Amino acid sequence: MQKLTISIIQADLVWENVDANLNAFANKIQSIESTDLIVLPETFSTSFSMNSEALAEPMNGKAMSWMAEMAQNKNAVIASSAILKEKNKIFNRFIWMRPDGTFEKYDKRHLFRMGDEHNHFTPGRKRLIVKLKGWKICPQICYDLRFPVWSRNKKQEYDLLLYVANWPEVRTAAWEKLLYARAIENQCYVAAVNRIGIDGEGVNCNGNSMLIDPKGELIWKAPNQKESTKTVNLNFDELNSFREKFRVGMDADDFEVR
């Protein structure tokens, strides 16, 4: 199994300004020399706004076209969520954009009701697992982090659990503890990409993007309240060796999510 090179971009977002965000991320992406996967924060093109009717783009709109262009230019997958519309429904939709322009999608299942997200977006129903260089990767979005059943790695369905987020500073303790828990309980790498800065509703996000290994050890943590771009190599042999020696999954409870 090949190593997987992942690049995380922790950045501030300009409130409801697509062009400003796309331009800023384009400059940051150009600074990355070589990678397999580039991950941006949740709703990277607009910030986490409930003005969904005005901001929602079609699947052939500016955000999707930009992701395809960036993926092709860097010969890497670009991954994040955006406010997208399809068949008269609006989604907080994660996009896994490949260099050849093909993509996969995952619609956020757990909509953040304390922020009224459930009244402005349609929830997703299906989990997504994608493959890259032989790695199996499960993308999820922000509030999904609080629901371990949804991320349960039954029968080692995935190797990397990926979160994109607009997670507020006031709940930093929960962010960090839950990310460690997801890595430990699922025996997988966890990569979590959060934004920084104060959004249009006055909510402050302080970043703390993280990479955690399957044993629950911290690989890297972004600086607090600072933009940061980090590229890291993940080692599958170490993951596989740990899983073989410590076979927790054999005693896992069986269930299905409905």
N, C-alpha and C positions, 0 to 999 in steps of 0.2 A: 504494500500500500504506500502511495506517495505521501509526502508531507503536504499539508495544506497551508498556504500563506494567506493570512487574513489581514486586512487593513481597516481600522476603525477611525472614523472621523467624528470627534466630539466638537460641536460648534454651536454658536448662537444662531438663532433663526430670526429673520425679519418678518414681523407680523403681517400675514396676508399679502405678502409681496413676492409673487412667484419669480419674477425676473431677477430680483435682487438675490434671492436664495440660490437660484440656479447658477448665476454668475459666480457667487461666492464659493459654492461647492465645486464648480468647474476649476477654479484656480487651485483649490486644495487638492483635488484629484490629480491635477497635472504634476504636483510635487511628488507623487508616489511613483517610485521607479519601476518596481516589478511586484506583482501580486496576483492572486487568483480570485480574491473576493474583496470588494469594497462595500462597507456598511455605513449607512447614514442614519441619523435619528428619525424617529417617527414623524410622519407628515412633514417631510423635509422641505417641501416646496412652499408651504403656507404657514407653518407652525400649527399647533393644536387648537384650531378654531372651530366653533360650532356654527359658523356662518357657511354651512355646507352647501346650501342651495346656490349661493353666489360663487363659491370657490370650486365646486366639483367640476372636474374636467372629464371629457370623454376618453375612452381607452386609446384613441389616436390623437390625444391632445399634447400640449406642450411638455408636460412632465414626463410622459411616456416617451416622446420623441427624444427628449434630452437624455433620458436614461439609456436609450438604445445607442445614441451617439457616443456617450461617455464609455459605455461598455465596449463598443467597437474600437474606440481610440486607445483604450488601455488594455485591450484583449483580456478583460476580466469581467466577472459578474458584478453588477451593481445591484445592491439590495437596500430597500427601504419601503416605507409606506407613504401613500399620498391619498388625498381626497379625490376619489374617482367615481364616475357614474356609469352605470350599465343597465339597460332595460328599465329606465326610469327609477332605479334605486341607487342610493348613494352609499358608498362603503369607505371605511378606513381600510384601505387595501394594500397589503404587502405585495411588492413586485420583485421577482427574481429575474433580472434582465441579463440575458446572455450576450456575448459579443456578436453572435450572428443575428440578433434581433428577436429571437424567440424568447418567450418568458413563461413563468408560472405565477400564479396568484394565490394569495391567502387573505380572506376577509376576517378582520378582527372579530373573534367570537364574543369576548367579554367586553361590552361597551361600558365605559366609566359613568355610571349613573350619577355619582356625586358631581360630575361636571356636565350633566345633562346629555352626554353623548348618545344615550339610548333613544333620545327623542329626535336625533338629527341624522342617525346612520342606521343602516340595516346590518344586523349581526351575521357573521359567517356561521356555517354549519359543519364544514369539513376541515380537518387538519391537513397540513401539507408537509410532505417530506420530499426534498429534492436531493439530487446527487451532483457531486463535483469532485473530479479526480478520485473517484471511488468512495469518497466520504458521503455519508448520509446526514442530511442537515434538516432540522425542524425549526422553521421560523415562527415566532410569535410576537405579539405586539403589547407592550406596556402592561396594562391591567391584567392581561392573561397570566402574568407572573404570579398573581395571588391564587391561582387555581391549579393545584398540583395534579389533579386528575386529568386535566387537559394536556399536560405535558408528560404524562406517565410514559416511560420508555419500556414498554412491555416487550420482552423478547428482543431487546437491543435493536429497535427499529431505526434508531438514529445514533450518530456519534457526536454531533455538535448541536446544541440548543442555542438558538439565536434570538435575542430580544432587541427590538428597536423601541425607543421610548421617549416620552416627554414627562419624565417623572419628577415631581416637585421636591424641592429641598426639605420641606417640612416632614416628608416621609422617607428621608435618606436611610434611616436605620432599617426600615422594612425592606427597602430596595436591596441593600447589601445582604441582609440575612437571608432573604428569599432566594437570591441568586446563588449563594453558597449552598442552600438546601437543595435547589434544583440540580446542581452539579453532583452533589453527594448521592441523593436518592436515585438519580437516573444513570449514574456512572458514565458521565459524558463531560465533554468540554462545554462550557457556557461562555458565550460572548454576548455582552450587553452594551448597547450604544445609546447613551442619553444625550440630551441637549444641555446647553447652559443658557443663562440670561433670563430676563423678565419678559413674559409674553404680554399680549394686548389686554389680558384680563388681570394683570398684576401678579401672576403666578411666577415665582422664581424657581428655576431649575439650576442645579449646581453641578450637573454632569455625573462624576463618579462612574464613568463607563469602566467596564471591567472584563477581564479574561480570567477564567477560573478553570483549574484542571479537574479531572474526574475524581480525585481524592479530596477535593474541596480546598486545594491550595491556590493562593492567588498567584497568577502569572504576571498580571499587569493591572494597574489602576490609573486612570487618567487624573490629572491634577484637578483639584476643586476649583470651579468657576473659571476655568481657562480653556480656550480652544486647544485641541490637541489631535494630532494624527499619528497613529501608531501602527506599525506593521509587525506581525509576529508569525512565526512558523509553529504549527501544531503538529505533534508527533503521534501518528496512529499506532506505532508499535508500543509505545508506552501505555496508551489507552487499552490496547488489546491484551497486553501482559497483565495489567491490573485486573481487568475483567476475568481473565482466566484464573488468576490466583485467588480472587475474592468474589465468588460467584453468588452475589446477593440475589440476583434475578431468579435463581432457581426456587426461592422461597417467597416470591412475590405473589400477592393476591390477584386472582383473575377477575376481571370485570370488563364491561363495555360502557362507553360513553354514548348517551342517547341525545 
